[in-house]
């Protein structure tokens, strides 16, 4: 998710994941001002009135391909013709991988490898 946008499907419905590297860890320091950045994610239905919305990362912002409107990590359009509109959130969780995988060992992890083999599914 280094580019900040992943488009996928869940139960046949288009979804989009927005990633921001700015999210702070709530568990590694006595106060949030001392916490390290670990990133944060928002997950949303990628459609509006039954029309698919496609997204991309462009010039350090998330924008929809149809209008070029800018969207933030909370799924709200902050600029462009869609300004003020919101995407419908998809219930999700952010978990420590070791804890999740203990109960869901068949989970597919999508991301970038640190090995020389490059990206992996």
C-alpha positions as CSV (number, residue, x, y, z in Angstrom):
1,X,0.0,0.0,0.0
2,X,3.0,2.3,-0.4
3,X,1.1,4.3,-3.0
4,X,-1.8,4.8,-0.6
5,X,-4.6,3.2,-2.6
6,X,-5.7,-0.5,-3.0
7,X,-8.8,-1.3,-5.0
8,X,-10.4,-4.7,-4.4
9,X,-13.7,-6.5,-4.0
10,X,-15.5,-7.8,-0.9
11,X,-18.5,-10.0,-1.3
12,X,-18.6,-8.9,-5.0
13,X,-18.7,-5.2,-4.1
14,X,-16.0,-2.8,-5.0
15,X,-14.0,-1.4,-2.1
16,X,-11.0,0.8,-1.7
17,X,-8.4,1.0,1.0
18,X,-6.7,4.4,1.7
19,X,-3.4,4.3,3.5
20,X,-1.6,7.2,5.3
21,X,1.8,6.8,6.8
22,X,1.1,9.6,9.3
23,X,-1.0,7.5,11.8
24,X,0.6,7.3,15.3
25,X,0.9,4.2,17.5
26,X,-1.3,4.4,20.6
27,X,0.8,1.8,22.5
28,X,4.5,2.6,22.2
29,X,4.9,5.8,24.3
30,X,3.4,7.6,27.3
31,X,1.8,10.3,25.1
32,X,0.8,10.5,21.4
33,X,3.2,13.3,20.9
34,X,6.0,10.9,21.6
35,X,4.6,8.0,19.5
36,X,6.1,6.8,16.3
37,X,4.3,6.9,13.0
38,X,3.0,3.4,12.0
39,X,0.3,4.4,9.5
40,X,-3.4,4.3,9.4
41,X,-6.0,2.9,7.0
42,X,-9.6,3.6,5.9
43,X,-11.7,1.1,4.0
44,X,-14.7,2.2,2.0
45,X,-17.3,1.1,-0.6
46,X,-16.0,2.4,-3.9
47,X,-19.3,3.3,-5.4
48,X,-21.8,6.1,-5.3
49,X,-25.4,5.6,-6.4
50,X,-24.5,2.2,-7.9
51,X,-21.7,3.7,-10.0
52,X,-18.1,2.5,-9.4
53,X,-15.6,5.1,-8.3
54,X,-12.0,4.4,-9.2
55,X,-9.1,5.9,-7.2
56,X,-5.4,6.6,-7.6
57,X,-2.5,8.3,-5.8
58,X,-1.4,11.4,-7.6
59,X,0.9,14.2,-6.5
60,X,0.9,13.0,-2.9
61,X,-2.9,12.9,-2.6
62,X,-5.7,10.4,-3.2
63,X,-8.0,11.3,-6.0
64,X,-10.8,9.7,-7.9
65,X,-10.2,9.0,-11.6
66,X,-13.6,10.3,-12.8
67,X,-13.4,13.9,-11.5
68,X,-9.9,14.3,-10.0
69,X,-11.5,15.2,-6.6
70,X,-9.1,14.8,-3.6
71,X,-10.1,12.4,-0.8
72,X,-8.7,12.1,2.7
73,X,-8.1,9.0,4.8
74,X,-11.6,9.2,6.4
75,X,-13.3,8.9,3.0
76,X,-14.3,12.5,2.6
77,X,-13.7,14.5,-0.6
78,X,-11.8,17.6,0.4
79,X,-11.4,19.2,-3.0
80,X,-12.9,19.2,-6.5
81,X,-16.5,18.6,-7.7
82,X,-17.1,15.9,-5.1
83,X,-16.0,18.2,-2.2
84,X,-18.0,17.4,1.0
85,X,-19.2,14.0,-0.2
86,X,-18.4,10.9,1.9
87,X,-17.7,7.3,1.0
88,X,-19.6,4.6,2.9
89,X,-17.2,3.0,5.5
90,X,-16.6,-0.8,5.5
91,X,-16.2,-2.3,8.9
92,X,-12.6,-3.5,9.4
93,X,-9.9,-3.9,11.9
94,X,-6.2,-3.2,12.2
95,X,-4.5,-6.0,14.2
96,X,-1.1,-7.3,15.1
97,X,-0.4,-9.8,12.4
98,X,0.8,-12.5,14.8
99,X,-2.5,-12.3,16.7
100,X,-4.7,-12.4,13.6
101,X,-2.8,-15.2,11.9
102,X,-3.0,-17.4,15.0
103,X,-6.8,-17.6,14.5
104,X,-6.9,-17.1,10.7
105,X,-3.9,-19.0,9.3
106,X,-5.2,-19.0,5.7
107,X,-5.1,-15.2,5.5
108,X,-3.5,-13.8,2.3
109,X,-1.2,-10.9,3.1
110,X,-1.0,-8.2,0.4
111,X,2.0,-6.0,0.5
112,X,5.6,-5.3,-0.5
113,X,8.4,-7.7,0.2
114,X,11.7,-6.5,1.7
115,X,13.4,-9.3,-0.1
116,X,14.8,-8.8,-3.6
117,X,12.0,-10.8,-5.2
118,X,9.8,-7.6,-5.2
119,X,6.1,-7.3,-4.5
120,X,4.1,-10.3,-3.4
121,X,0.4,-11.0,-3.1
